[in-house]
């Protein structure tokens, strides 16, 4: 049965599915990218923006829809890459605005119509010089279709939205002369259509991949691609640099003034976010003036500067390093550690079976690492129809970290699985649950656990604080262990696993 409303689980499935499908088609979207600059990076920018936003959501693992959309909106603004990524962050902000107005209630068909209308309004409002035949046109068409179907069941509304968006993508090549000349549709519009197709996939509870094995003709490589190597716009006469940054500690007046200054310096100015953090995008020649303007607007950070001439020297779209590793975690604090060890790894925080299945759909063979027995069982069920995928022996946070330690430099799938299994098997694990360590005795109970389990044969101890750990616990336990055995190697992390005081791994 199709979904009748979007709750927090459906939201997570939507963003995870969108992350997967944007990554899968990033290279194809890059080849369509001729406006405003033929720099072949729109697909990569949208994919990376969504991936980092999902990682932000996974790291905080909010339990309800209201908190989730707030986290997702902020994460998307902070992670926005390029023109298309900044516009995408405005679309997500529209989603957050509606959910906040509903005080976190599940989104039914009329609410989804409001989301798409607010998303289109915000996206267009954030672009200082809107152009038709772009991502904005596709968002407008989707919103108009949603308005016309708001009284229908959710699945029928979403079907109408996807059909209208697909039609709008096809029309972009006739709306924008540079697209017509290159024989392509708008790259950002395709990315937005894929996000909507991901929503349709989730609402319909559809099996398999989002596009079902078929893709529209306009996702095929263009017959007459725009030549890479132009230093600026199509024709080579545009600004030399792309500048993207985030601004904190500012207000609407200063942001509007900043946008005006950037318009005077160049073009393609997009401003997204608010009220506490904003993402800003511009193309310009005078990079120093742009940086000075950023500093005058508040507290800028996360600067991304691209010189188009350098980027366009290589005709191939940017390549991202793929990883076979999927970490399925109950401990949100381990997400950054996973990405430090394997930047291409996919991280899912406490997914249900549907969310995990969506994340794995159509992305090839994977090695799954789980940090609890329950998540390991879930992972084993999820890959039951994929004989090339496997689940590592690990079922504890310390074993996940041990498996990741052997990840570096290992590309052979069979050897990687063997090495990760061996590393996990070498770790003896212990856990102090919150119910076992309640009250003022938590530090004493933890010391007693370590005294029982860390014998003279142990050379390395990994301490991972759970959600029930008091402040200062890891420092105190490290001092306790090294006081008796100064040669002992002790590492510690904040894992924040729910219901747990302390996870311990001994090697």
Secondary structure, 3 states (H helix, E strand, C coil): CCCCCECHHHHHHHHHHHHHHHHHCHHHHHHHCCCCCCCCCHHHHHHHHHHHHHHHHHHHCCCCHHHHHHHHHHHHHHHCCHHHHHHHHHHHHHHHHHHHHCCCCCECHHHHHHHHHHHHHHHHHHECCCCCCCHHHHHHHHHHHHHHCCCCCHHHHHHHHHHHHHHHHHHHHHHCHHHHHHCCCCHHHHHHHHHHHHHHHHHCCCCCCCCCCCCCHHHCCCCCCCCCCCCCCCCCCCCCEEEEEEEECCCHHHHHHHHHHHHHHEEEEEEEECCCEEEEEEEECCHHHHHHHHHHHCEEEEEEEEEHHHHCCCCCCCCCCCCCEEEEECCHHHHHHHHHHCCCCEEEECCCHHHHHHHHCCCCCCEEEECCHHHHHHHHHHCCCCCCCEEEEEECHHHHHHHHHCCCCCCCHHHHHHHHHHHHHCCEEEEEECCCCCHHHHHHHHHHHHHHHCCCCCCEEEEEECCCCCCCHHHHHHHHHHHHCCCCEEEEEECCCCCEEEEEEEC
